């Protein structure tokens, strides 16, 4: 039996850094959504675990025990022969490794392994529990506190300038680590336009330090802001992927085509959020 599991990209619509623990972990308050582009995990039972990586971003992806996919297989307790179709750019702030690990855990469960708890998933990384849910979530703490939220359908353009950004380096440049969280009670957004209006009042606290580390991010954000019909722009996670929100899918597709034509060296994709 072979199973195929989609590993959707994770978008941090907001990312407020609200503190830092004594052990160095940063505390976050973030709205997370998942979109209809991503990687794919293929798996079947085997005598020992192995991994083959294909796809446009396969180069340089390790296939040994350091890969989160292999670590997830170990935590699941099931040996699997796995394939990873790598379509998300690496080190890009959209949860590539974490969503691959979560998809691996789901594949193992489909093949008969005991389901992994969020606490076990957290051992693989702060984003793995929310990726395991793969639904619109408010994520707090170091990633262990996740709460499902109602989010209107969002259509966007994702852009990565094909530069990898070091998350530790970005956090090192963050000047204030005790910033205000989002409102305790979130609004009831009737549609994507209302959400985009609200989004402009919120933050990604890692955006400014990320621009200092990788100035190309500023160029991407400027290009997105100049697109027709754009409602809001922001960087996701610790970068370098940025996004622009549109009211309709057709607008996002037209904007993506325009941006890709003018910047053929960038990774540019239209995307829509997955339903809850």
Helices and strands as residue ranges (DSSP letters): E 2-12, E 16-20, E 26-45, E 50-54, H 68-76, E 80-85, H 96-110, H 118-122, H 128-133, E 137-141, E 145-148, E 155-160, H 167-173, H 192-199, H 207-213, H 216-225, E 232-235, E 242-246, H 249-262, E 267-272
